[in-house]
Amino acid sequence: MSVYALDSNIISFYLRGNAIVAENMEKAINDGNSIVVPPLVYYEVKRGLALIQATRQMKKFEAFCELFPVGELGDYLLEEAIDIYVQERKTGRNTEDADIYLS
């Protein structure tokens, strides 16, 4: 069993009714996997919807989050993020912090 952490673009496609994304999520669940919404993805999606006052999409997103839990940003994730940050910088990549937290 695996846990799939969704990125904001996947959630956006799902909210817009993308059949391929919905099918892939359904297959993952049917195969016994779990799906979670990382806390920073929750923030990204919700702030974007709030900014454009997309109330219909906001309701869809809130219902989505009732089906798929929002994860926690615990100490162990922060430690992992630090390790990824250091590795990325050493290889000359300048990855945004939010992208590290989501990986």
C-alpha distances in whole Angstrom, upper triangle without the diagonal:
4,7,10,13,16,19,23,23,20,21,25,24,22,25,28,26,25,23,21,19,19,18,15,14,14,13,9,10,11,8,6,5,8,11,13,17,18,21,23,22,23,27,27,26,28,31,32,32,34,36,37,37,35,35,33,30,30,30,27,25,26,24,21,21,21,18,16,17,18,17,19,21,22,24,21,20,24,24,21,23,26,25,24,28,29,28,29,32,33,32,34,32,32,29,29,28,26,24,23,22,20,18
4,6,10,13,16,19,20,17,18,22,22,20,23,25,24,23,22,20,17,17,17,14,12,14,12,9,10,12,9,8,5,6,9,11,14,15,18,20,19,20,23,24,23,26,28,28,29,31,33,34,35,32,32,31,28,28,28,25,23,24,23,19,19,20,17,14,15,16,14,17,19,19,21,18,17,21,21,18,20,23,22,21,24,26,25,25,29,30,29,31,28,29,25,26,24,23,21,20,19,16,15
4,6,10,13,16,18,15,15,19,19,18,20,23,22,21,21,19,16,16,17,14,11,13,13,9,10,13,11,9,6,5,6,7,10,11,15,17,15,16,20,20,20,22,25,25,26,28,30,31,31,29,29,28,25,24,25,22,20,20,20,16,15,17,14,11,11,12,11,14,15,16,19,16,15,18,19,17,18,21,21,19,22,25,24,24,27,29,28,30,27,27,23,23,22,20,18,17,16,13,12
4,6,9,13,14,11,12,16,16,14,17,20,19,18,18,16,13,14,14,11,9,12,12,8,10,13,12,11,7,6,5,6,9,10,13,15,13,14,18,18,17,19,22,22,23,25,27,28,28,26,27,26,22,22,22,20,17,19,18,15,14,16,14,10,11,12,11,14,15,17,20,18,15,18,20,17,17,21,21,19,21,24,23,23,26,28,27,28,25,25,21,21,20,18,16,16,14,11,11
4,7,10,12,10,10,14,15,14,16,19,19,18,19,17,13,15,16,13,11,14,15,12,13,16,16,15,11,9,6,5,6,6,10,11,9,11,14,14,14,16,19,19,20,22,24,25,26,24,24,24,20,20,21,18,15,17,17,14,12,15,14,10,10,9,9,12,13,15,17,16,13,16,18,15,15,19,19,17,19,22,21,21,24,26,25,26,23,22,19,18,17,14,13,13,11,8,8
4,7,8,6,7,10,11,10,13,15,16,14,16,14,11,12,14,12,10,13,14,12,13,17,17,16,13,11,7,6,6,7,10,11,8,10,13,12,11,14,16,16,17,20,21,22,23,21,22,21,17,17,18,16,13,15,15,12,11,14,13,10,11,10,11,14,15,17,20,19,16,18,20,18,17,21,21,19,20,24,23,22,25,27,26,26,23,22,18,17,17,14,12,14,12,9,10
4,6,5,7,9,10,11,13,15,16,15,17,15,12,14,16,14,13,16,17,15,17,20,20,20,16,14,11,10,8,8,10,9,6,9,11,9,9,13,14,14,15,18,19,20,21,19,21,20,17,17,19,16,13,16,17,13,13,17,16,13,14,12,12,15,15,18,21,20,16,18,20,18,16,20,20,17,19,22,22,20,22,25,24,24,20,19,16,14,14,11,9,12,11,7,9
4,5,5,6,9,10,10,12,14,14,16,16,12,14,17,16,14,18,19,18,19,22,23,23,19,17,13,12,9,9,11,9,5,8,9,7,6,10,11,10,11,14,15,16,17,16,17,17,13,13,16,14,11,14,15,13,13,16,16,14,14,12,14,16,16,20,22,22,18,20,22,20,18,22,23,20,20,24,24,22,24,27,26,26,22,20,17,15,15,11,11,14,13,9,12
4,5,5,6,9,10,11,13,11,14,13,10,13,16,14,14,17,19,18,19,22,23,23,20,18,15,14,12,13,14,13,9,11,13,10,9,12,14,12,13,16,17,16,18,16,18,18,14,15,17,15,13,16,17,14,15,19,18,16,17,16,17,20,20,23,26,25,21,23,25,23,21,24,25,22,22,26,25,22,25,28,26,26,22,21,18,16,17,14,12,16,15,12,13
4,5,5,6,9,10,11,9,11,10,7,9,12,11,10,13,15,14,15,18,19,20,17,15,12,12,10,12,15,14,10,12,14,12,10,14,16,14,15,18,19,19,20,18,19,18,14,15,17,14,12,15,16,12,13,17,15,13,15,15,16,19,20,23,26,25,21,23,26,23,21,25,26,22,24,27,26,24,27,29,28,28,24,23,20,19,19,16,14,17,16,13,14
4,5,5,6,9,10,10,12,12,9,10,13,12,10,14,16,15,15,19,20,20,17,15,11,11,9,11,13,13,9,9,12,11,8,11,13,12,12,15,17,17,17,15,16,15,11,12,13,10,8,11,12,9,10,13,13,11,13,12,15,18,19,22,25,25,21,23,26,24,22,26,27,24,25,29,28,26,29,31,30,30,26,25,22,20,20,16,15,18,17,13,15
4,5,5,6,9,9,12,13,10,11,15,14,13,16,19,18,19,22,23,23,21,19,15,15,12,14,15,14,11,11,13,11,8,11,13,10,10,14,15,14,15,12,14,13,9,11,13,10,9,13,14,11,13,16,15,14,16,16,18,21,21,25,28,28,24,25,28,26,24,28,29,26,26,30,30,27,30,33,31,31,27,25,22,20,21,17,16,20,19,15,17
4,6,5,6,5,9,9,7,9,12,12,12,14,16,16,18,20,21,22,20,19,15,16,14,16,18,17,14,14,17,14,11,14,16,14,14,17,18,17,18,15,17,15,11,14,15,12,11,15,15,12,15,18,16,15,18,18,20,23,24,27,30,30,26,28,30,28,26,30,30,27,28,32,31,28,31,34,32,32,28,27,24,22,23,20,18,21,21,17,19
4,5,5,5,8,9,6,6,10,10,9,11,14,14,15,17,19,20,18,16,13,14,13,16,18,18,14,14,17,15,12,14,17,15,14,18,19,18,19,15,16,14,11,13,13,10,9,13,12,9,12,15,13,13,16,16,18,22,23,27,30,29,26,28,30,28,27,30,31,28,29,33,32,30,33,36,34,34,30,29,26,24,25,21,20,23,22,18,19
4,5,7,10,12,10,9,13,14,13,14,17,18,18,20,22,23,20,19,15,15,13,16,18,17,14,13,15,14,10,12,15,13,11,15,16,15,15,12,12,10,7,9,10,7,7,11,10,8,11,14,13,13,16,16,19,22,24,27,31,30,27,29,32,30,28,32,33,30,31,34,34,32,34,37,36,35,32,30,27,25,25,22,21,24,23,19,21
4,6,9,11,10,10,14,15,14,16,19,19,20,22,24,25,23,22,18,19,17,19,21,20,16,16,18,16,13,15,17,14,13,16,17,15,16,12,14,11,8,12,13,10,10,14,14,12,15,18,17,17,20,20,23,26,27,31,34,33,30,31,34,32,30,34,35,32,33,36,35,33,36,38,37,36,32,31,28,26,27,23,23,26,25,22,23
4,6,9,8,8,11,13,12,13,16,17,18,19,22,23,21,20,18,19,18,21,22,22,18,18,21,19,16,17,20,18,16,19,21,19,19,15,16,13,11,14,14,11,12,15,14,12,16,17,16,17,20,21,23,27,28,32,35,34,31,33,36,33,32,35,36,33,34,38,37,35,37,40,38,38,34,33,30,29,29,26,25,27,27,23,24
4,6,6,6,9,10,11,12,14,16,17,18,20,22,20,20,17,18,18,20,23,22,18,19,21,19,16,19,21,19,18,21,22,21,21,18,19,16,14,17,17,14,14,18,17,14,17,19,17,17,20,21,23,27,28,31,34,33,30,32,35,32,31,34,35,31,33,36,35,33,35,38,36,36,32,31,28,27,28,25,23,26,25,22,23
4,6,5,6,9,10,10,12,14,15,16,18,20,19,19,17,19,19,22,25,25,21,21,24,22,19,22,25,22,21,25,26,24,25,21,22,19,17,19,19,16,16,19,18,15,19,20,18,18,21,23,25,28,30,33,36,35,31,34,36,33,32,36,36,33,35,38,36,34,37,40,38,38,34,34,31,30,31,27,26,28,28,24,24
4,5,5,6,9,10,10,12,14,15,16,19,17,18,16,18,18,21,24,24,20,21,24,22,20,23,25,23,22,26,27,26,27,23,24,22,19,21,22,18,18,21,20,17,19,21,18,18,21,22,24,27,29,32,34,33,30,32,34,31,30,34,34,30,32,35,34,32,35,37,35,35,32,32,28,28,29,26,24,26,26,22,22
4,5,5,6,9,10,11,12,14,15,17,15,15,13,15,15,17,20,20,17,18,21,19,16,19,22,20,20,23,25,23,24,21,22,20,17,19,19,15,15,18,17,13,16,18,15,14,18,19,20,24,25,28,31,29,26,29,31,28,27,31,31,28,29,33,31,29,32,35,33,33,29,29,26,25,26,23,21,23,22,19,19
4,6,5,6,9,10,11,12,14,16,14,14,12,14,15,18,21,21,18,18,21,20,17,20,23,21,20,24,25,24,24,21,21,19,16,18,18,14,14,17,15,12,15,16,13,13,17,18,20,24,26,29,32,30,27,30,32,30,29,33,33,30,32,35,34,32,35,38,36,36,33,32,29,28,28,25,23,25,24,21,21
4,5,5,6,9,10,10,12,14,14,15,13,16,17,20,24,24,21,21,25,23,21,23,26,25,24,27,29,28,28,25,25,22,20,22,21,17,18,20,18,15,18,19,15,15,19,21,22,26,28,31,33,32,29,32,34,31,30,34,34,31,33,36,35,33,37,38,37,37,34,34,31,30,30,27,25,27,26,23,22
4,5,5,6,9,10,10,13,11,12,11,14,16,18,22,22,19,20,23,22,20,23,26,24,24,27,29,28,29,25,26,24,21,22,22,19,18,20,19,15,17,19,16,14,18,19,20,24,26,28,31,29,26,29,30,27,27,31,30,28,30,33,31,30,33,35,33,34,31,31,28,27,28,25,23,24,23,20,19
4,5,5,6,9,10,11,9,9,8,11,13,16,19,20,17,17,21,20,18,20,23,23,22,25,27,27,27,24,24,22,19,20,20,16,15,17,15,12,14,15,12,11,14,16,17,21,23,25,28,26,24,27,29,26,26,30,29,27,29,32,31,30,33,35,33,34,31,31,27,27,26,23,22,23,22,18,18
4,5,5,6,9,10,10,10,10,13,15,19,22,23,20,20,24,23,21,23,26,25,24,27,30,29,29,26,25,23,20,22,21,17,17,19,16,13,15,16,12,12,16,18,19,23,26,28,31,29,27,30,32,29,29,33,33,30,33,36,34,33,37,39,37,38,35,35,31,30,30,27,25,26,25,22,22
4,5,5,6,9,9,11,11,15,17,20,23,25,22,22,26,25,23,26,29,28,27,30,32,32,32,29,29,26,24,25,24,21,20,22,20,17,18,19,15,15,18,20,21,25,27,29,31,29,27,30,32,29,29,33,32,30,32,35,33,33,36,38,36,37,34,34,31,31,31,28,26,27,26,22,22
4,6,5,7,5,7,8,12,14,17,21,22,19,20,24,23,22,24,27,27,26,29,31,31,31,28,29,26,24,24,24,20,19,21,19,16,17,18,14,13,15,17,18,21,23,25,28,25,23,27,28,25,26,29,29,27,29,32,30,30,33,35,33,35,32,32,28,28,28,25,23,24,23,19,19
4,5,5,5,6,8,11,14,17,20,22,20,20,24,24,22,24,27,27,26,29,31,31,31,28,28,26,23,23,22,19,18,19,17,14,15,15,11,11,13,16,17,20,23,25,28,26,24,27,29,26,27,31,30,28,31,34,32,32,36,37,36,37,34,34,31,30,29,26,25,25,24,21,20
4,5,7,10,11,15,18,21,24,26,24,24,27,28,26,27,31,30,29,32,35,34,34,31,30,28,26,26,25,22,22,22,20,17,18,18,14,14,17,20,21,24,27,28,31,29,27,31,32,29,30,34,33,31,34,37,35,35,39,40,39,40,37,37,34,34,33,30,28,29,27,24,24
4,6,9,12,15,18,21,24,26,24,24,28,28,27,29,32,32,31,34,36,36,36,33,33,31,28,29,28,24,24,25,22,19,20,20,17,16,18,21,21,24,26,27,30,27,26,29,30,27,29,32,31,29,33,35,33,33,37,38,36,38,35,36,32,33,32,29,27,27,26,23,22
4,7,10,13,17,19,22,25,23,23,27,27,26,28,31,31,31,33,36,36,36,33,32,30,28,28,27,24,23,23,21,19,19,18,15,14,16,18,18,21,24,25,27,25,24,27,28,26,27,31,30,29,32,34,32,33,36,37,36,38,35,36,32,32,31,28,27,27,25,22,21
4,7,10,14,16,19,21,19,20,24,24,23,25,28,28,28,30,33,33,33,30,30,29,26,26,25,22,21,21,20,17,16,17,14,12,13,16,15,18,20,22,24,22,20,24,25,22,24,27,26,25,28,30,29,29,33,34,33,35,32,32,28,28,27,25,23,23,21,19,18
4,7,10,13,16,18,16,17,20,21,20,22,25,25,25,27,30,30,30,28,27,26,23,23,22,20,18,18,17,14,13,14,11,8,10,12,12,15,17,19,21,20,18,22,23,21,22,25,25,24,26,29,28,28,31,33,32,34,31,31,27,26,25,22,21,21,19,16,16
4,7,10,13,15,13,13,17,17,16,18,21,21,21,24,26,27,27,24,24,23,20,19,19,17,14,15,14,11,10,12,9,6,8,9,10,13,16,18,21,19,17,20,22,20,20,24,24,22,25,28,27,26,30,32,31,32,29,28,24,24,22,19,18,19,17,14,14
4,6,9,12,10,10,14,15,14,15,18,19,19,21,23,25,25,22,22,22,19,18,18,16,13,13,13,10,9,11,9,5,5,6,6,10,12,15,18,17,14,17,20,18,18,22,22,21,23,26,25,25,28,30,30,31,27,26,23,21,20,17,16,16,14,11,13
4,6,8,6,6,10,11,10,12,14,15,16,18,20,21,21,19,20,19,16,15,16,14,11,11,12,9,7,10,10,7,6,5,6,9,11,14,17,17,14,16,19,18,17,21,22,20,21,25,25,24,27,29,29,29,26,24,21,19,17,14,14,15,12,10,12
4,6,5,6,9,10,11,12,14,16,17,18,20,22,22,21,22,22,19,17,18,17,13,14,16,13,11,14,14,10,9,6,5,7,8,11,14,14,11,13,16,14,13,17,18,17,18,21,22,21,23,26,26,26,23,21,18,16,14,11,11,12,9,7,9
4,5,5,6,9,10,11,12,14,15,16,18,20,21,20,20,21,18,16,18,17,13,13,16,14,11,14,15,12,10,6,6,6,7,10,13,14,11,12,16,15,14,17,19,18,18,22,23,22,24,27,27,27,24,22,18,16,13,10,12,13,9,8,12
4,5,5,6,9,10,10,12,14,15,16,19,20,19,20,21,18,16,19,18,14,15,18,16,13,17,18,14,13,9,9,9,8,12,15,15,12,12,16,15,13,16,18,16,16,20,21,20,21,25,25,24,21,19,15,12,10,7,9,10,7,7,11
4,5,5,6,8,10,11,12,14,15,17,18,17,18,19,15,14,16,15,12,13,15,13,11,15,15,12,12,9,10,11,11,15,18,18,14,15,19,17,15,18,20,18,18,22,22,21,23,26,26,25,22,20,16,14,13,9,10,12,9,7,11
4,6,5,6,8,10,11,12,14,16,16,15,16,16,13,11,13,13,9,10,12,11,9,12,13,11,10,7,9,11,12,15,18,19,16,17,20,19,18,21,23,21,21,25,26,24,26,29,29,29,25,23,20,17,15,12,13,15,12,11,14
4,6,5,6,8,10,10,12,14,15,15,16,17,14,12,15,15,11,12,15,14,12,15,17,15,13,10,12,12,12,16,18,20,16,17,20,20,17,20,23,21,21,24,25,24,25,29,29,28,24,22,19,15,14,10,13,15,12,11,15
4,6,5,6,9,10,11,13,14,14,16,17,14,12,15,15,12,13,16,15,13,17,18,16,15,12,14,15,14,18,21,21,18,18,21,20,18,21,23,21,20,24,25,22,24,27,27,26,23,20,17,14,13,9,11,14,12,11,14
4,6,5,6,9,10,11,12,11,13,13,10,9,12,11,8,10,13,12,11,15,16,14,14,12,14,16,16,20,23,24,20,21,24,23,21,24,26,23,23,27,28,25,27,30,30,29,25,23,20,17,17,13,14,17,15,13,16
4,5,5,6,8,10,10,10,10,12,9,7,10,11,8,9,12,12,11,14,16,15,14,12,15,16,17,20,23,25,21,22,26,25,22,25,28,26,25,29,30,28,30,33,33,32,28,26,22,19,18,15,17,19,17,15,19
4,5,5,6,9,10,10,12,14,12,10,13,14,11,13,16,16,15,18,20,18,18,15,17,18,18,21,24,25,22,22,26,25,22,25,28,26,25,28,30,27,28,32,32,31,27,24,21,18,17,14,16,19,17,16,20
4,5,5,7,8,9,11,13,10,10,13,14,11,13,17,16,16,19,20,19,19,17,19,20,20,24,27,28,24,24,28,27,24,26,29,26,26,29,30,27,29,32,32,30,27,24,21,18,18,15,16,20,18,17,20
4,5,5,6,5,7,9,7,6,10,11,9,11,14,14,14,17,19,18,19,17,20,21,22,25,28,29,26,26,30,29,26,29,32,29,29,32,33,31,32,36,35,34,30,28,25,22,21,18,19,22,21,19,22
4,6,5,6,8,11,10,8,11,13,11,12,15,16,16,18,21,20,20,18,21,22,22,26,28,30,27,27,31,30,27,30,33,31,30,33,34,32,33,37,37,35,32,29,26,23,22,19,21,24,22,21,24
4,5,8,10,13,12,11,14,16,14,16,19,19,19,22,24,23,23,21,23,24,24,27,30,31,28,28,31,31,28,30,33,31,29,33,34,31,32,36,36,34,30,27,25,22,22,19,21,24,22,21,25
4,5,9,11,10,10,14,15,14,16,19,19,19,22,24,24,24,22,25,26,26,30,33,34,30,30,34,33,30,33,35,33,32,35,36,33,34,38,37,36,32,29,27,24,24,21,23,26,25,23,26
4,6,9,9,8,11,13,13,14,17,18,18,21,23,23,23,22,25,26,27,30,33,35,31,31,35,34,32,34,37,35,34,38,38,36,37,41,40,39,35,32,30,26,26,23,25,28,26,25,28
4,6,5,6,9,10,10,12,14,15,16,18,20,20,21,20,24,25,26,30,33,34,31,31,35,34,32,34,37,34,34,38,38,36,37,41,40,38,35,32,29,26,27,23,24,27,26,24,27
4,5,5,6,9,10,10,12,14,15,17,19,20,21,20,23,25,27,30,33,35,32,32,36,35,33,36,38,36,36,39,40,38,39,43,42,41,37,35,32,29,29,25,26,29,27,25,28
4,5,5,6,9,10,11,12,14,16,17,19,20,20,24,26,28,31,35,35,32,33,37,36,34,37,39,37,37,40,41,38,40,44,43,42,38,36,33,30,30,26,27,30,28,26,29
4,5,5,6,9,10,10,12,14,15,16,18,17,21,23,25,28,32,32,29,30,34,32,30,34,35,33,33,37,37,35,37,40,39,38,34,32,29,27,27,23,23,26,25,22,25
4,5,5,6,9,10,10,13,14,15,16,15,19,21,22,26,29,30,27,28,32,31,29,32,34,32,32,36,36,34,36,39,39,38,34,32,29,26,25,22,23,25,23,21,24
4,5,5,6,8,10,11,13,14,15,16,19,22,24,27,31,31,29,30,34,32,31,34,36,34,35,38,39,37,39,42,42,41,37,35,32,29,28,24,25,28,25,23,26
4,6,5,6,9,10,11,12,14,15,18,21,23,27,30,31,28,29,33,31,30,33,35,33,33,37,37,35,38,41,40,39,36,34,30,28,27,24,24,27,24,22,24
4,5,5,6,9,10,10,12,11,15,18,20,23,27,27,24,26,29,28,26,30,31,29,30,34,34,32,34,37,37,36,32,31,27,25,24,20,21,23,21,18,21
4,5,5,6,9,10,10,11,14,17,19,22,26,27,24,26,29,28,27,30,32,30,31,35,35,34,36,39,39,38,35,33,29,26,25,21,22,24,22,20,22
4,5,5,7,9,11,12,16,19,21,24,28,28,26,28,31,30,29,32,34,32,33,37,37,36,38,41,40,40,37,35,31,29,28,24,25,26,24,21,24
4,5,5,6,9,10,13,17,19,22,26,26,23,26,29,27,26,30,31,29,30,34,34,32,35,38,37,37,34,32,28,26,25,22,22,24,21,18,21
4,5,5,6,7,10,13,16,19,23,23,20,23,26,24,24,27,29,27,28,32,32,31,33,36,36,36,32,31,27,25,23,20,20,22,19,17,19
4,6,6,9,12,15,18,21,24,25,23,25,28,27,27,30,32,30,31,35,35,34,37,39,39,39,36,34,31,28,27,23,24,25,22,20,22
4,6,10,12,16,19,21,25,25,23,25,28,27,27,30,31,30,31,35,34,34,36,39,38,39,35,34,30,29,27,24,24,25,22,20,21
4,7,9,13,16,18,22,21,19,22,24,23,23,26,27,26,28,31,31,30,33,35,35,35,32,31,27,25,24,20,20,21,18,16,18
4,6,9,13,15,19,18,17,19,22,21,21,24,26,24,26,29,29,29,32,34,34,35,31,30,26,24,22,19,20,20,17,15,17
4,7,10,12,16,16,14,16,19,18,18,21,23,22,23,26,27,26,29,31,31,32,29,27,23,21,19,16,17,17,14,12,15
4,7,9,13,13,11,13,16,15,15,18,20,19,21,24,24,24,26,29,29,30,27,25,22,20,17,15,15,15,12,11,13
4,6,9,10,9,11,14,14,14,16,18,18,19,22,23,23,25,28,28,29,26,25,21,19,16,14,16,15,11,11,14
4,7,8,6,7,10,11,10,13,15,15,16,19,20,20,22,24,26,26,23,22,19,17,13,12,14,12,8,10,12
4,6,5,7,9,10,11,13,15,16,17,19,20,21,23,25,26,27,25,23,20,19,15,15,16,14,11,13,14
4,5,5,6,9,10,11,13,14,15,17,19,20,21,23,25,26,24,23,20,19,15,16,17,14,12,14,15
4,5,5,6,9,10,11,12,14,16,17,18,20,21,23,25,23,22,19,19,16,16,16,13,11,13,13
4,5,5,6,9,10,10,12,14,15,16,18,20,21,22,20,19,16,16,12,12,13,10,7,10,10
4,5,5,6,9,10,10,12,14,15,16,18,20,21,19,18,15,14,11,11,13,10,7,11,11
4,5,5,6,9,10,11,13,14,16,17,19,20,19,18,16,16,13,14,15,11,10,13,13
4,5,5,6,9,10,11,12,14,16,17,19,17,16,14,15,12,13,13,9,8,11,10
4,5,5,6,9,10,10,12,14,15,16,14,13,11,11,8,10,9,6,6,9,8
4,5,5,6,9,10,11,12,14,15,14,13,12,12,9,12,12,9,9,12,12
4,5,5,6,9,10,11,13,14,14,14,12,14,12,14,13,10,11,14,12
4,5,5,6,9,10,11,12,11,11,9,11,10,12,10,7,9,11,9
4,6,5,6,9,10,11,9,8,7,9,8,11,10,7,9,12,11
4,5,5,6,9,10,10,10,10,12,11,14,14,11,13,16,14
4,6,5,6,9,9,10,10,13,13,16,14,11,14,16,13
4,5,5,6,5,7,7,10,11,14,12,9,13,14,12
4,5,5,5,6,8,11,12,15,14,12,15,17,16
4,5,7,9,11,14,15,18,17,15,18,20,18
4,6,9,11,14,16,18,16,15,18,19,17
4,7,9,13,15,18,16,15,18,20,18
4,6,10,12,14,12,12,15,16,15
4,7,9,12,10,10,14,15,14
4,6,8,7,7,10,11,11
4,6,5,7,9,10,11
4,5,5,6,9,10
4,5,5,6,9
4,5,5,6
4,5,5
4,6
4
